[in-house]
Amino acid sequence: MVTCSMIIGLIFTPVGWVLLLAATVTPQWREFPQRPGYSLDLFFYDGLWETCREVTTLNTPECKPLPEEIAVSWWIQLQRATAIISVVMGALSYLAAHLGVRWWGDAPNHNLIGTAGVFISFWGVIYVCIVSCMAYQILAAVRDSSVDVQDKFRVGTCLYLGWLGGSIQDHYLQSDPRMRTPAPMIAGIVCTPIGMIFVFTALITPQWREGHIQLGKSPSIKHDGLWESCIKVVASDFKHCWPVSGAYQQDPSVLWAGGLMLSSLSLCGVGIVLASIGIRCWMDFPLRNVAGASGIIIILSGCLSLTALGLYISKMQVLGTDLDTRYRGGTSLYFGWIGSSIEILGGMALSLSFSLPKCNICIGSRNKDKNSYEVNS
């Protein structure tokens, strides 16, 4: 039977999701009306993707993509990735909740509904954290006397949409009392795919190291990854990328880092499959030993990616033939560190399945299914 709390959750969750989607795509994360040094009828506002200015008397906004030096920063890329993942995973979790309600049947799957509720609440909290960090940056710049008065933006409309939408999703269906999946299993299966996405992003992006070089008379930034290298001219939008080659490609550290990252992703995928089989959200009784074994595999996956990152960093300055450029760690390394750490935390949560006590409710329900019959001899 569908309960009142399920109905309320299924009604309010899409409202929160629409607010989060609107906050993600609209360019009003920070605003500045009547900016000093500009005409009083100009209104400036920025988002995750665009920067805009609008003549308030004409209502004619003029928008363009964020400047390259801002768009390639690890913080903006992290905000973009996390916001997109939150919106997508929230939609998928809401779909899972409908599958758990099973409108076409008589009895809902409380285990699946509770798991979907945990996922939706988790991603709502993540989005609230994103907008809170942005708000902190804006307010810190306002208080900082060293920041030019022209750069002291205000909190934008989208941040309020993000707070409101995330709060609505955070108060979605909580775990039903009849839900028998232990909390560590849920935490593990939630964290592991997130970590895998971050590690995959680190693997494919060409920003493992970056350094300033001189391209003719134009100062430029060179980025190197495991598969691709790029050059970006600072004073323009010109950017050129090409596959890695030569001494850099053949360097043992680069080869080992690439192999370890691929092995890490493969192991993590295997661990997620095993965790799904062990948790069995579609069943009443989880397989504790299978879920625990998946946690060990996922921990090993996170350690492999951390090893790859450490190996690359230790040889970063001497890779290839360009020894005169002073390199520093790029955005991809941050994605790798975050993803590996999340994978290890998820694996540790799943490995607790070995020590979880057996569910007395589950045992009782099993005993109820056993009927005794008299046998006439």
LUMTI-677323 format. One record per residue: x, y, z of N, C-alpha, C in turn; residue in three letters. Coordinates in steps of 0.05 Angstrom, whole numbers, padded with zeros to 5 digits, always signed. Layout:
# LUMTI-677323
XYZXYZXYZALA ...
# end
This chain:
# LUMTI-677323
+00017-00024+00000+00000+00000+00000+00018+00025+00000MET +00011+00044-00017+00026+00069-00019+00019+00087+00004VAL +00039+00096+00020+00034+00112+00043+00033+00142+00036THR +00023+00158+00055+00021+00186+00051+00048+00199+00047CYS +00068+00190+00062+00095+00201+00060+00107+00196+00032SER +00100+00173+00020+00110+00168-00007+00097+00187-00027MET +00071+00192-00024+00058+00210-00042+00069+00239-00040ILE +00073+00248-00015+00085+00275-00011+00112+00277-00023ILE +00129+00256-00019+00155+00256-00030+00155+00257-00060GLY +00138+00241-00073+00137+00240-00102+00125+00265-00114LEU +00111+00281-00098+00100+00307-00108+00122+00329-00105ILE +00135+00330-00083+00153+00352-00078+00181+00349-00090PHE +00190+00324-00094+00217+00320-00105+00220+00332-00132THR +00201+00329-00152+00206+00342-00177+00206+00373-00176PRO +00193+00384-00155+00194+00413-00151+00223+00421-00145VAL +00235+00406-00126+00263+00412-00119+00281+00408-00143GLY +00276+00387-00158+00293+00381-00181+00292+00403-00202TRP +00268+00413-00207+00265+00435-00227+00280+00460-00217VAL +00279+00466-00191+00294+00489-00180+00324+00485-00183LEU +00334+00460-00179+00363+00455-00182+00371+00458-00211LEU +00354+00448-00229+00360+00450-00258+00361+00480-00266LEU +00342+00495-00257+00341+00524-00263+00366+00538-00252ALA +00374+00531-00228+00398+00543-00216+00423+00536-00232ALA +00424+00512-00243+00448+00502-00257+00452+00517-00284THR +00430+00521-00298+00432+00532-00326+00431+00562-00328VAL +00420+00575-00308+00417+00604-00310+00442+00619-00299THR +00449+00641-00311+00475+00655-00304+00471+00676-00282PRO +00460+00669-00260+00456+00689-00239+00465+00678-00212GLN +00489+00667-00211+00500+00658-00186+00511+00681-00169TRP +00520+00702-00183+00528+00726-00169+00519+00750-00186ARG +00513+00773-00173+00501+00795-00187+00515+00821-00178GLU +00513+00842-00195+00524+00868-00188+00509+00890-00203PHE +00487+00900-00191+00474+00923-00203+00489+00949-00197PRO +00488+00969-00215+00501+00995-00211+00530+00991-00202GLN +00545+00978-00219+00573+00972-00214+00590+00997-00217ARG +00607+01003-00197+00623+01027-00199+00641+01027-00224PRO +00642+01051-00237+00658+01053-00261+00643+01048-00287GLY +00617+01040-00284+00600+01033-00307+00574+01050-00305TYR +00560+01050-00327+00534+01064-00328+00515+01052-00307SER +00499+01069-00294+00482+01060-00273+00459+01041-00282LEU +00453+01041-00309+00432+01024-00318+00443+00997-00328ASP +00468+00991-00322+00480+00965-00329+00478+00946-00305LEU +00470+00921-00311+00467+00901-00290+00485+00877-00298PHE +00504+00870-00281+00523+00848-00287+00515+00824-00271PHE +00517+00800-00283+00513+00775-00269+00527+00753-00283TYR +00537+00733-00266+00552+00711-00276+00540+00685-00266ASP +00545+00663-00281+00537+00636-00273+00559+00616-00276GLY +00552+00591-00278+00572+00570-00282+00582+00569-00310LEU +00567+00580-00329+00573+00576-00357+00577+00603-00372TRP +00563+00624-00363+00562+00649-00378+00566+00673-00359GLU +00576+00695-00371+00576+00721-00357+00560+00740-00374THR +00543+00756-00361+00524+00772-00375+00524+00801-00364CYS +00516+00819-00382+00509+00846-00373+00484+00854-00388ARG +00468+00870-00374+00441+00876-00384+00436+00906-00379GLU +00425+00919-00400+00416+00946-00397+00388+00945-00385VAL +00385+00953-00360+00360+00950-00346+00337+00965-00359THR +00342+00988-00372+00321+01003-00384+00311+00991-00410THR +00327+00973-00421+00319+00961-00447+00313+00931-00444LEU +00321+00919-00422+00318+00890-00418+00331+00874-00441ASN +00355+00881-00448+00370+00868-00470+00395+00856-00458THR +00395+00832-00449+00419+00820-00438+00439+00812-00460PRO +00464+00815-00454+00486+00807-00472+00503+00787-00457GLU +00503+00762-00466+00517+00741-00452+00539+00729-00469CYS +00560+00719-00456+00581+00705-00470+00593+00685-00451LYS +00607+00664-00461+00619+00644-00444+00639+00656-00424PRO +00642+00643-00401+00661+00653-00382+00689+00655-00394LEU +00705+00674-00386+00733+00676-00396+00748+00649-00392PRO +00765+00643-00411+00779+00617-00410+00794+00612-00385GLU +00807+00633-00375+00824+00630-00351+00807+00623-00326GLU +00781+00631-00327+00763+00624-00305+00750+00597-00310ILE +00742+00592-00335+00728+00567-00342+00746+00542-00337ALA +00772+00545-00341+00790+00521-00338+00799+00517-00309VAL +00792+00535-00291+00800+00532-00264+00787+00507-00251SER +00802+00494-00234+00792+00469-00223+00766+00473-00206TRP +00764+00497-00194+00741+00501-00177+00715+00504-00194TRP +00716+00518-00216+00692+00521-00233+00686+00494-00245ILE +00706+00479-00254+00700+00453-00266+00689+00434-00246GLN +00698+00435-00221+00687+00418-00200+00658+00426-00194LEU +00652+00452-00194+00624+00460-00189+00606+00451-00212GLN +00616+00454-00236+00600+00446-00259+00594+00416-00258ARG +00615+00400-00254+00612+00371-00254+00593+00362-00232ALA +00597+00373-00208+00580+00365-00185+00551+00373-00189THR +00547+00397-00201+00519+00406-00205+00505+00388-00226ALA +00519+00381-00247+00507+00364-00268+00502+00337-00257ILE +00521+00325-00242+00517+00299-00230+00494+00299-00211ILE +00491+00320-00195+00469+00322-00176+00442+00322-00190SER +00440+00337-00211+00414+00339-00226+00408+00312-00239VAL +00428+00300-00252+00423+00274-00267+00417+00252-00247VAL +00432+00250-00225+00428+00228-00206+00401+00232-00191MET +00394+00258-00187+00368+00263-00174+00345+00253-00192GLY +00347+00257-00218+00326+00248-00237+00325+00217-00237ALA +00348+00204-00238+00349+00175-00239+00338+00163-00213LEU +00345+00176-00190+00335+00166-00165+00305+00169-00163SER +00294+00191-00174+00265+00195-00174+00251+00174-00190TYR +00264+00166-00213+00253+00145-00229+00253+00118-00214LEU +00275+00114-00199+00277+00089-00183+00255+00089-00161ALA +00248+00112-00150+00227+00114-00130+00200+00105-00142ALA +00195+00114-00167+00170+00106-00180+00169+00076-00185HIS +00193+00065-00193+00194+00036-00196+00189+00021-00170LEU +00199+00033-00148+00194+00021-00122+00165+00023-00113GLY +00152+00045-00119+00123+00048-00112+00106+00027-00126VAL +00114+00021-00151+00099+00001-00166+00069+00006-00167ARG +00062+00028-00181+00034+00035-00184+00018+00013-00196TRP +00031-00004-00212+00016-00025-00226+00011-00050-00208TRP +00023-00050-00184+00020-00073-00166+00007-00065-00140GLY +00003-00085-00123-00010-00080-00098+00009-00072-00076ASP +00034-00083-00076+00053-00079-00054+00077-00064-00064ALA +00084-00041-00053+00108-00026-00061+00133-00040-00050PRO +00155-00035-00063+00181-00045-00054+00193-00024-00036ASN +00190-00028-00010+00199-00008+00009+00229-00005+00009HIS +00243-00027+00003+00273-00026+00003+00283-00007-00020ASN +00271-00010-00043+00279+00007-00066+00271+00036-00062LEU +00247+00040-00050+00238+00068-00045+00257+00081-00025ILE +00263+00067-00004+00281+00078+00016+00309+00085+00005GLY +00319+00067-00012+00345+00072-00024+00344+00096-00043THR +00323+00099-00058+00319+00122-00075+00318+00148-00059ALA +00304+00146-00036+00302+00169-00019+00329+00178-00008GLY +00346+00158+00000+00372+00165+00010+00389+00178-00012VAL +00387+00168-00037+00402+00180-00059+00393+00209-00065PHE +00366+00213-00065+00356+00240-00071+00364+00259-00049ILE +00362+00251-00024+00371+00268-00002+00400+00274-00003SER +00417+00254-00010+00445+00258-00011+00452+00279-00033PHE +00441+00276-00056+00447+00295-00078+00436+00323-00072TRP +00414+00324-00057+00405+00351-00048+00424+00364-00030GLY +00436+00349-00011+00456+00360+00007+00481+00369-00009VAL +00489+00353-00028+00513+00360-00044+00508+00386-00059ILE +00485+00391-00070+00479+00416-00084+00479+00439-00065TYR +00467+00435-00041+00468+00456-00021+00496+00464-00014VAL +00514+00444-00012+00542+00449-00007+00555+00466-00029CYS +00548+00460-00054+00559+00475-00076+00552+00505-00074ILE +00526+00510-00072+00518+00538-00071+00528+00552-00046VAL +00530+00538-00024+00540+00550+00001+00570+00558-00002SER +00585+00541-00016+00613+00548-00021+00615+00573-00039CYS +00599+00575-00059+00599+00598-00076+00591+00623-00061MET +00570+00621-00044+00562+00643-00027+00584+00652-00009ALA +00599+00633+00003+00621+00640+00020+00643+00655+00005TYR +00649+00647-00019+00669+00661-00035+00660+00690-00041GLN +00634+00693-00048+00624+00720-00054+00626+00738-00029ILE +00617+00728-00006+00617+00744+00018+00645+00749+00028LEU +00663+00730+00024+00691+00734+00032+00704+00756+00015ALA +00697+00757-00011+00708+00779-00028+00697+00806-00019ALA +00671+00806-00010+00659+00832-00001+00674+00842+00024VAL +00682+00824+00042+00695+00832+00067+00725+00838+00063ARG +00737+00827+00041+00765+00830+00037+00771+00858+00026ASP +00787+00873+00042+00793+00901+00034+00812+00902+00010SER +00827+00880+00004+00845+00880-00018+00831+00875-00045SER +00806+00867-00045+00791+00863-00070+00780+00889-00080VAL +00784+00894-00106+00774+00919-00118+00743+00920-00115ASP +00734+00945-00110+00705+00949-00105+00689+00940-00129VAL +00701+00940-00153+00686+00932-00177+00682+00901-00178GLN +00696+00887-00161+00694+00858-00161+00678+00847-00137ASP +00666+00865-00122+00651+00857-00098+00622+00851-00106LYS +00618+00827-00118+00591+00819-00126+00573+00812-00102PHE +00548+00808-00108+00528+00801-00088+00518+00773-00094ARG +00506+00760-00074+00494+00734-00078+00472+00735-00098VAL +00473+00717-00118+00453+00718-00139+00428+00701-00134GLY +00409+00704-00152+00383+00691-00149+00386+00660-00150THR +00405+00651-00167+00408+00622-00170+00417+00608-00144CYS +00431+00622-00127+00439+00609-00102+00415+00604-00084LEU +00396+00623-00084+00372+00618-00069+00356+00595-00080TYR +00355+00593-00107+00341+00570-00120+00355+00544-00112LEU +00382+00544-00112+00397+00520-00104+00392+00512-00075GLY +00392+00532-00057+00386+00526-00029+00358+00514-00026TRP +00339+00527-00039+00311+00518-00036+00307+00490-00049LEU +00317+00486-00073+00314+00461-00086+00328+00438-00072GLY +00353+00444-00062+00367+00423-00047+00354+00416-00021GLY +00342+00436-00008+00328+00431+00018+00303+00414+00013SER +00289+00420-00009+00265+00404-00015+00273+00375-00020ILE +00294+00371-00036+00302+00343-00042+00313+00329-00016GLN +00325+00345+00001+00337+00333+00025+00315+00323+00044ASP +00291+00332+00041+00269+00323+00058+00250+00305+00043HIS +00262+00290+00024+00246+00270+00009+00242+00246+00027TYR +00232+00224+00015+00227+00199+00029+00251+00190+00044LEU +00250+00188+00070+00272+00176+00085+00267+00146+00086GLN +00287+00131+00096+00285+00102+00096+00260+00093+00111SER +00246+00075+00098+00222+00064+00110+00230+00045+00133ASP +00214+00044+00155+00221+00025+00176+00224-00003+00167PRO +00211-00011+00145+00213-00038+00135+00236-00042+00116ARG +00251-00021+00112+00274-00023+00094+00297-00038+00109MET +00308-00059+00097+00326-00077+00110+00355-00074+00100ARG +00360-00055+00083+00388-00050+00074+00402-00034+00095THR +00424-00043+00106+00439-00028+00127+00450-00002+00116PRO +00453+00018+00133+00462+00045+00125+00490+00044+00113ALA +00510+00029+00124+00536+00028+00111+00535+00019+00082PRO +00518+00000+00076+00516-00010+00048+00506+00013+00030MET +00486+00028+00040+00475+00050+00024+00496+00071+00020ILE +00510+00078+00041+00532+00098+00039+00553+00090+00019ALA +00560+00064+00019+00580+00055+00001+00572+00055-00028GLY +00547+00046-00033+00537+00045-00061+00532+00073-00071ILE +00527+00093-00054+00524+00121-00062+00551+00133-00069VAL +00571+00130-00051+00596+00143-00054+00613+00132-00077CYS +00612+00106-00081+00630+00093-00101+00626+00103-00129THR +00602+00105-00140+00599+00115-00167+00608+00144-00170PRO +00604+00160-00148+00613+00188-00149+00643+00189-00152ILE +00657+00173-00136+00686+00172-00138+00695+00163-00165GLY +00682+00143-00176+00689+00133-00202+00686+00154-00224MET +00666+00170-00222+00662+00192-00242+00685+00212-00240ILE +00693+00219-00216+00715+00238-00213+00741+00226-00224PHE +00746+00201-00218+00771+00188-00228+00770+00186-00258VAL +00747+00180-00270+00745+00179-00299+00750+00206-00311PHE +00740+00227-00298+00744+00254-00308+00774+00261-00307THR +00787+00253-00285+00816+00258-00284+00831+00243-00305ALA +00823+00219-00312+00837+00203-00332+00835+00215-00360LEU +00813+00226-00368+00809+00235-00395+00816+00264-00400ILE +00819+00280-00379+00824+00309-00382+00854+00314-00385THR +00863+00332-00402+00891+00337-00407+00903+00358-00388PRO +00898+00357-00363+00907+00377-00344+00920+00365-00320GLN +00938+00345-00325+00953+00333-00303+00975+00352-00293TRP +00986+00367-00311+01005+00387-00304+01002+00411-00322ARG +01010+00435-00313+01008+00459-00329+01031+00477-00323GLU +01040+00492-00343+01063+00510-00340+01061+00532-00360GLY +01072+00555-00353+01072+00579-00370+01096+00577-00389HIS +01090+00581-00415+01110+00581-00436+01107+00606-00453ILE +01126+00612-00470+01125+00634-00488+01122+00624-00516GLN +01099+00629-00528+01093+00620-00556+01096+00644-00574LEU +01120+00647-00585+01127+00672-00600+01128+00695-00581GLY +01112+00715-00585+01111+00738-00567+01087+00736-00548LYS +01072+00715-00550+01048+00712-00534+01052+00693-00510SER +01047+00702-00486+01048+00684-00463+01026+00663-00465PRO +01033+00638-00459+01014+00616-00463+01016+00597-00439SER +00997+00579-00437+00996+00559-00416+00996+00532-00430ILE +01014+00514-00423+01014+00487-00434+01003+00468-00414LYS +00985+00450-00423+00973+00430-00406+00981+00402-00417HIS +00988+00384-00400+00994+00357-00408+00977+00338-00392ASP +00966+00317-00406+00951+00296-00393+00964+00269-00399GLY +00949+00248-00395+00959+00221-00401+00956+00215-00430LEU +00937+00228-00444+00932+00221-00472+00934+00245-00490TRP +00934+00269-00479+00932+00293-00496+00947+00316-00484GLU +00958+00333-00500+00971+00358-00492+00958+00382-00505SER +00957+00405-00492+00944+00428-00503+00960+00453-00497CYS +00957+00473-00514+00969+00499-00510+00947+00520-00513ILE +00945+00538-00493+00925+00559-00492+00939+00586-00491LYS +00933+00603-00511+00944+00631-00511+00929+00647-00491VAL +00942+00659-00472+00929+00673-00450+00912+00697-00460VAL +00923+00712-00480+00910+00737-00488+00887+00732-00509ALA +00882+00708-00516+00861+00702-00536+00847+00676-00529SER +00828+00668-00546+00813+00643-00542+00826+00620-00557ASP +00850+00625-00569+00862+00604-00584+00872+00581-00566PHE +00865+00556-00574+00873+00533-00559+00877+00510-00579LYS +00899+00496-00576+00906+00475-00595+00914+00450-00578HIS +00903+00427-00585+00909+00402-00571+00918+00381-00591CYS +00934+00362-00581+00945+00341-00598+00951+00317-00580TRP +00951+00292-00592+00957+00269-00575+00986+00269-00565PRO +00990+00259-00541+01017+00259-00530+01035+00241-00548VAL +01060+00248-00549+01078+00233-00566+01107+00237-00556SER +01126+00223-00569+01154+00226-00563+01162+00216-00535GLY +01182+00230-00524+01193+00222-00498+01173+00223-00476ALA +01155+00242-00477+01134+00244-00456+01116+00219-00456TYR +01107+00212-00480+01089+00189-00482+01103+00163-00474GLN +01129+00160-00479+01143+00136-00474+01154+00135-00445GLN +01152+00156-00431+01163+00157-00404+01149+00135-00386ASP +01164+00119-00372+01152+00098-00355+01131+00108-00335PRO +01136+00132-00324+01117+00143-00305+01090+00149-00317SER +01090+00159-00342+01065+00165-00356+01051+00138-00363VAL +01066+00119-00372+01055+00093-00380+01043+00079-00355LEU +01058+00079-00333+01048+00066-00309+01024+00081-00298TRP +01024+00108-00299+01001+00123-00289+00976+00116-00305ALA +00979+00115-00331+00956+00108-00348+00945+00080-00342GLY +00964+00061-00340+00956+00034-00334+00942+00031-00307GLY +00953+00044-00287+00941+00042-00261+00914+00055-00260LEU +00910+00077-00274+00884+00090-00274+00863+00073-00288MET +00871+00061-00310+00852+00043-00324+00845+00019-00307LEU +00866+00008-00294+00861-00015-00276+00842-00007-00253SER +00846+00017-00243+00829+00027-00221+00800+00029-00230SER +00795+00040-00253+00768+00042-00263+00755+00014-00267LEU +00771-00004-00278+00761-00031-00283+00753-00045-00256SER +00771-00043-00236+00765-00055-00210+00741-00041-00197LEU +00739-00015-00200+00716-00001-00188+00690-00010-00201CYS +00690-00014-00228+00666-00023-00241+00658-00051-00231GLY +00678-00069-00228+00673-00095-00217+00661-00093-00189VAL +00673-00076-00173+00664-00072-00146+00635-00062-00144GLY +00628-00044-00162+00600-00033-00162+00581-00055-00170ILE +00588-00072-00189+00570-00094-00197+00567-00114-00174VAL +00589-00121-00160+00587-00139-00137+00571-00126-00115LEU +00575-00100-00110+00560-00087-00089+00530-00087-00095ALA +00523-00083-00121+00495-00083-00128+00483-00111-00124SER +00498-00132-00130+00488-00159-00126+00486-00165-00096ILE +00505-00155-00080+00505-00160-00051+00483-00145-00037GLY +00479-00120-00045+00458-00104-00031+00430-00112-00039ILE +00427-00118-00064+00401-00128-00074+00377-00111-00065ARG +00377-00085-00075+00356-00067-00067+00328-00077-00075CYS +00327-00095-00095+00302-00106-00104+00292-00129-00087TRP +00309-00138-00067+00302-00160-00050+00301-00151-00021MET +00291-00168-00004+00288-00161+00024+00314-00166+00040ASP +00331-00185+00031+00353-00194+00047+00379-00190+00032PHE +00397-00172+00041+00423-00168+00028+00442-00191+00032PRO +00461-00194+00014+00483-00214+00017+00507-00200+00030LEU +00511-00202+00056+00531-00186+00070+00559-00193+00061ARG +00565-00218+00057+00593-00225+00049+00600-00215+00021ASN +00581-00216+00003+00586-00206-00024+00590-00175-00024VAL +00573-00161-00009+00576-00132-00006+00603-00125+00007ALA +00611-00141+00027+00637-00135+00040+00660-00140+00021GLY +00659-00161+00005+00680-00166-00014+00682-00144-00035ALA +00659-00133-00043+00660-00111-00062+00673-00087-00050SER +00670-00083-00024+00683-00060-00011+00714-00063-00012GLY +00724-00087-00008+00753-00091-00009+00763-00085-00037ILE +00748-00094-00058+00757-00088-00085+00757-00058-00091ILE +00737-00044-00081+00735-00015-00086+00757+00000-00071ILE +00764-00009-00047+00786+00003-00033+00812+00000-00049ILE +00816-00024-00060+00840-00029-00076+00840-00011-00101LEU +00816-00007-00113+00813+00011-00136+00822+00039-00129SER +00813+00050-00106+00821+00077-00098+00851+00079-00093GLY +00862+00058-00081+00891+00058-00076+00907+00058-00102CYS +00898+00044-00122+00912+00043-00148+00912+00071-00161LEU +00889+00085-00160+00889+00112-00172+00906+00132-00156SER +00906+00129-00130+00923+00146-00114+00953+00141-00120LEU +00960+00116-00124+00987+00109-00132+00995+00121-00158THR +00976+00121-00178+00981+00133-00204+00986+00163-00201ALA +00970+00176-00185+00973+00205-00181+01000+00211-00167LEU +01006+00196-00146+01032+00201-00132+01056+00196-00150GLY +01055+00175-00167+01077+00169-00185+01081+00192-00205LEU +01058+00202-00216+01060+00224-00236+01071+00249-00223TYR +01062+00256-00199+01071+00280-00186+01101+00279-00179ILE +01110+00256-00171+01138+00253-00164+01157+00257-00188SER +01147+00253-00212+01164+00256-00236+01154+00279-00254LYS +01136+00295-00244+01123+00315-00261+01142+00334-00274MET +01163+00343-00260+01181+00363-00271+01201+00352-00291GLN +01205+00326-00293+01225+00314-00310+01213+00297-00332VAL +01187+00298-00336+01174+00283-00357+01179+00296-00384LEU +01187+00280-00404+01191+00291-00431+01217+00306-00434GLY +01218+00322-00455+01243+00337-00461+01241+00367-00453THR +01218+00376-00445+01214+00404-00438+01221+00408-00409ASP +01247+00409-00403+01256+00411-00376+01259+00439-00366LEU +01257+00459-00384+01260+00487-00375+01235+00499-00364ASP +01212+00487-00371+01186+00498-00361+01181+00488-00333THR +01172+00507-00316+01166+00500-00289+01136+00492-00288ARG +01131+00467-00282+01103+00457-00282+01092+00455-00254TYR +01066+00456-00252+01052+00452-00227+01028+00433-00232ARG +01017+00422-00211+00995+00404-00214+00971+00417-00225GLY +00957+00403-00243+00934+00414-00257+00907+00405-00245GLY +00886+00413-00258+00859+00407-00248+00854+00377-00246THR +00864+00361-00265+00858+00333-00266+00868+00319-00240SER +00890+00328-00229+00900+00316-00204+00880+00319-00181LEU +00867+00343-00180+00848+00347-00159+00824+00329-00162TYR +00815+00326-00187+00793+00307-00192+00801+00279-00183PHE +00825+00271-00190+00835+00244-00182+00836+00240-00152GLY +00847+00260-00138+00849+00258-00109+00821+00256-00096TRP +00803+00273-00105+00776+00273-00093+00762+00246-00099ILE +00764+00237-00125+00751+00213-00132+00762+00188-00118GLY +00789+00187-00115+00801+00164-00102+00794+00164-00072SER +00793+00187-00060+00785+00188-00031+00757+00179-00027SER +00739+00188-00045+00711+00180-00043+00708+00150-00047ILE +00723+00139-00067+00722+00110-00071+00731+00095-00047GLU +00752+00104-00034+00762+00089-00010+00741+00091+00012ILE +00729+00115+00016+00709+00117+00037+00685+00099+00031LEU +00676+00098+00005+00654+00080-00002+00661+00051+00002GLY +00686+00044-00005+00695+00016-00001+00696+00009+00028GLY +00705+00027+00045+00706+00022+00074+00678+00018+00085MET +00659+00034+00076+00631+00031+00085+00620+00004+00077ALA +00626-00005+00052+00616-00031+00043+00630-00054+00058LEU +00656-00050+00064+00670-00072+00078+00660-00077+00106SER +00645-00057+00117+00633-00061+00143+00611-00082+00142LEU +00602-00089+00118+00581-00110+00116+00590-00136+00128SER +00616-00141+00129+00625-00166+00142+00617-00168+00171PHE +00618-00145+00185+00613-00144+00214+00585-00136+00221SER +00567-00131+00201+00540-00123+00208+00525-00146+00220LEU +00510-00141+00242+00494-00163+00254+00472-00171+00235PRO +00464-00196+00239+00441-00206+00223+00416-00192+00231LYS +00399-00188+00211+00374-00174+00215+00353-00192+00229CYS +00345-00185+00254+00326-00201+00268+00299-00201+00254ASN +00292-00178+00242+00267-00176+00228+00267-00195+00204ILE +00290-00196+00190+00292-00213+00167+00289-00243+00175CYS +00303-00250+00198+00301-00278+00207+00273-00285+00215ILE +00259-00265+00228+00232-00270+00236+00214-00274+00213GLY +00218-00258+00192+00201-00260+00168+00206-00287+00154SER +00231-00296+00155+00237-00322+00143+00223-00345+00158ARG +00223-00342+00185+00211-00363+00201+00181-00364+00197ASN +00169-00341+00192+00140-00341+00187+00133-00356+00162LYS +00152-00357+00143+00146-00370+00118+00147-00401+00121ASP +00157-00410+00144+00160-00439+00147+00134-00450+00161LYS +00120-00467+00148+00096-00479+00158+00101-00508+00165ASN +00089-00518+00186+00091-00546+00194+00066-00561+00187SER +00069-00585+00179+00047-00602+00171+00049-00629+00186TYR +00026-00640+00192+00026-00666+00205+00028-00687+00183GLU +00044-00707+00188+00048-00729+00169+00035-00754+00181VAL +00016-00765+00167+00003-00790+00176+00019-00814+00167ASN +00027-00830+00185+00043-00853+00178+00025-00877+00173SER 
# end
